[in-house]
Amino acid sequence: MNREKVVVLTGAGVSAESGIKTFRDAGGLWEGHDVMEVASPEGWRKDKELVLDFYNQRRRQLKEVEPNDAHFALKDLELKYKVVVVTQNIDNLHERGGSSKVVHLHGELNKVRSTVDPSLIYEWNDDLNLGDKCEKGSQLRPHIVWFGEAVPMMDRALLEIASAQHVIIIGTSMQVYPAAGLVGYAPRNASIYYVDPRPSINAELSIRDNLEVFAENAGTGVRKVVEILLK
């Protein structure tokens, strides 16, 4: 078996094809809310019920959508490669599509955590309400990295990409840091494939000689990249 390593960096575009709304496509609003109202520590302190309801809606929607061909194509890549998916998405579509190793930079919609002890993390598939508490008696909150919070999985992501022979970037503008800077840690000889209908070549990508761009949607573009690598 070829044990070369492929690190896949994914953004909202790969989930959009499954019917999940993206922040970018909604004009900077999520369900009519300013992002800081529902995705910041300040918003949480101001109106916990609003924040909980927002993520409850996201969790319900997730039950109604399915992985798309981009997710399934990445699963097929595991037939020949060691594949690590590093995603900015909070849904579980990569896991449901068959990917066995997924690093969630921005947290997971189907998990919640204690507000007094961040190490207390629980699987959670239904609504989260005021009064739902951890074993230490504190209110549970979504296990999401909000604006202004540290990204605890970033160090893990950096280690993964630093040892990659191939990098696939899917459905992300490559403009939001620190995630957009990850590709800069890939080895100089790593091959890089970028799939996005509106590809944006940032500073880290502009200096790469071994970059191939597929200006198309995730479903078709990822399948093409996977076929190249499997050959």
C-alpha positions in Angstrom: 0.0 0.0 0.0 1.2 3.5 -0.8 1.7 5.2 2.5 2.1 8.7 1.1 0.1 11.2 3.1 -2.6 13.5 1.8 -3.8 16.4 3.9 -7.2 17.8 2.8 -8.1 21.4 3.9 -11.8 22.0 3.6 -14.1 25.0 4.0 -17.8 25.8 3.7 -17.9 25.0 -0.1 -17.7 21.3 0.4 -20.7 21.4 2.8 -22.7 23.8 0.6 -23.3 21.1 -2.0 -25.1 19.1 0.6 -27.4 22.0 1.2 -25.8 23.6 4.3 -25.9 27.4 4.1 -22.6 29.2 4.2 -21.8 32.4 6.0 -20.3 33.8 2.8 -23.4 33.1 0.7 -25.7 34.6 3.3 -24.3 38.2 2.9 -22.5 38.0 6.3 -25.7 37.0 8.1 -26.7 33.6 9.6 -30.4 33.2 9.7 -30.8 37.0 10.0 -28.3 37.2 12.8 -25.0 39.2 12.8 -22.3 36.7 13.3 -21.1 38.3 16.5 -24.5 37.7 18.1 -24.3 33.9 17.7 -20.6 33.1 17.4 -18.7 35.1 20.0 -18.2 35.0 23.8 -19.8 38.4 23.9 -22.9 37.2 22.2 -23.1 34.2 24.5 -22.9 36.4 27.6 -25.5 38.7 26.2 -28.2 36.2 25.1 -27.5 32.5 25.8 -30.9 31.4 24.7 -30.5 33.1 21.2 -27.1 31.3 20.8 -28.5 27.9 21.9 -31.4 28.3 19.5 -29.2 29.2 16.6 -27.0 26.0 17.0 -30.1 23.9 17.7 -31.4 24.9 14.3 -28.0 24.0 12.7 -28.1 20.6 14.5 -31.6 19.9 13.2 -30.6 20.9 9.7 -27.7 18.6 9.8 -30.0 15.6 10.3 -31.7 16.5 7.0 -28.7 16.6 4.7 -26.4 13.9 3.4 -22.7 13.8 2.4 -22.1 14.6 -1.3 -19.7 13.1 -3.9 -16.8 15.2 -2.7 -17.0 13.5 0.8 -17.3 10.1 -0.8 -14.3 10.8 -3.1 -12.1 11.5 -0.2 -13.1 8.2 1.4 -12.0 6.5 -1.8 -8.6 8.1 -1.5 -8.0 6.1 1.7 -7.7 3.0 -0.5 -4.2 4.1 -1.4 -3.1 6.9 0.9 -3.0 8.0 4.5 -5.6 10.8 4.4 -6.1 13.4 7.1 -9.0 15.9 6.6 -8.5 19.3 8.3 -11.8 21.1 8.2 -13.1 24.5 9.1 -16.6 23.1 9.0 -18.5 22.2 12.2 -20.7 19.5 10.6 -20.1 15.8 10.6 -20.4 15.2 6.8 -16.8 14.1 6.4 -17.2 11.4 9.0 -20.6 10.3 7.5 -19.0 10.2 4.1 -16.4 7.7 5.3 -13.3 9.7 6.2 -11.6 8.0 9.1 -9.3 10.9 10.3 -10.9 14.3 10.6 -9.5 17.3 12.5 -12.1 20.0 13.2 -10.4 23.4 13.6 -13.6 25.3 14.6 -15.3 22.7 16.7 -18.1 20.2 16.2 -21.8 20.8 16.0 -22.6 17.4 17.5 -20.6 18.1 20.7 -21.1 20.4 23.7 -18.8 21.3 26.5 -18.7 22.6 30.0 -18.4 26.3 30.6 -16.2 25.9 33.6 -14.0 22.9 32.4 -13.3 22.9 28.6 -12.0 19.4 28.9 -15.5 18.1 29.7 -16.8 17.4 26.2 -20.0 15.4 25.4 -21.6 14.0 22.3 -24.8 15.8 21.7 -27.2 15.2 18.8 -30.4 16.9 20.0 -31.3 20.4 21.2 -29.2 22.0 23.9 -31.2 24.1 26.3 -30.7 26.5 29.3 -30.4 24.2 32.3 -28.5 21.5 30.6 -25.4 21.2 32.8 -22.1 19.3 32.9 -21.2 16.9 35.7 -19.7 19.9 37.6 -23.0 21.8 37.5 -22.3 24.4 34.9 -24.3 25.3 31.8 -23.2 23.4 28.7 -22.3 25.4 25.6 -21.8 24.5 21.9 -18.4 22.9 21.3 -17.6 25.6 18.7 -14.6 27.9 18.4 -16.1 31.4 18.4 -14.6 34.6 17.1 -11.9 35.8 19.5 -11.3 32.3 21.0 -8.1 30.2 20.6 -8.1 27.4 18.0 -6.9 24.5 20.1 -6.6 22.0 17.1 -4.3 24.3 15.1 -1.1 22.8 16.5 -2.4 19.3 15.5 -3.2 20.6 12.0 0.2 22.1 11.6 1.9 18.8 12.5 -0.2 17.0 10.0 0.4 19.2 7.0 4.1 19.5 7.7 4.5 15.8 6.8 2.2 15.8 3.7 3.2 14.7 0.3 0.0 16.0 -1.2 -2.4 18.8 -0.2 -6.0 19.2 -1.4 -7.8 22.5 -0.7 -11.5 22.4 -1.2 -14.3 25.0 -1.0 -12.5 27.7 1.0 -11.6 31.3 0.0 -8.1 30.9 1.6 -8.6 34.4 3.1 -9.5 33.6 6.7 -6.5 33.2 9.0 -5.1 31.3 10.8 -6.6 28.4 8.7 -5.6 30.1 5.4 -2.0 30.0 6.5 -1.8 26.3 7.0 -0.7 25.5 3.4 2.4 27.5 4.1 3.6 24.7 6.4 3.4 22.0 3.7 6.8 20.8 2.4 8.1 22.6 -0.6 7.9 19.6 -2.8 4.3 18.7 -1.8 1.8 18.8 -4.7 -1.1 21.1 -4.1 -4.6 20.8 -5.7 -7.1 23.7 -5.1 -10.8 23.0 -5.9 -13.1 26.0 -5.6 -15.5 27.7 -8.1 -14.0 31.0 -7.2 -10.4 30.2 -6.3 -8.4 32.9 -4.5 -4.6 32.6 -4.6 -3.3 33.9 -1.4 0.4 34.6 -0.5 1.1 31.1 0.6 -0.2 29.6 -2.7 1.3 32.2 -5.0 4.8 31.1 -4.3 4.0 27.4 -5.0 5.2 26.0 -8.4 3.5 22.6 -8.0 -0.1 24.1 -7.7 -3.0 22.8 -9.8 -6.3 24.7 -9.7 -9.7 23.3 -10.5 -12.1 26.2 -10.7 -15.3 24.2 -10.2 -17.6 22.9 -7.5 -16.4 20.4 -4.9 -18.3 17.4 -6.2 -16.8 17.3 -9.7 -13.4 18.9 -8.9 -12.5 16.6 -5.9 -13.4 13.5 -7.9 -11.0 14.6 -10.7 -8.2 15.2 -8.1 -8.8 11.8 -6.5 -8.7 10.1 -9.9 -5.3 11.7 -10.6 -3.9 10.6 -7.3 -5.3 7.1 -7.5 -3.7 6.6 -10.9 
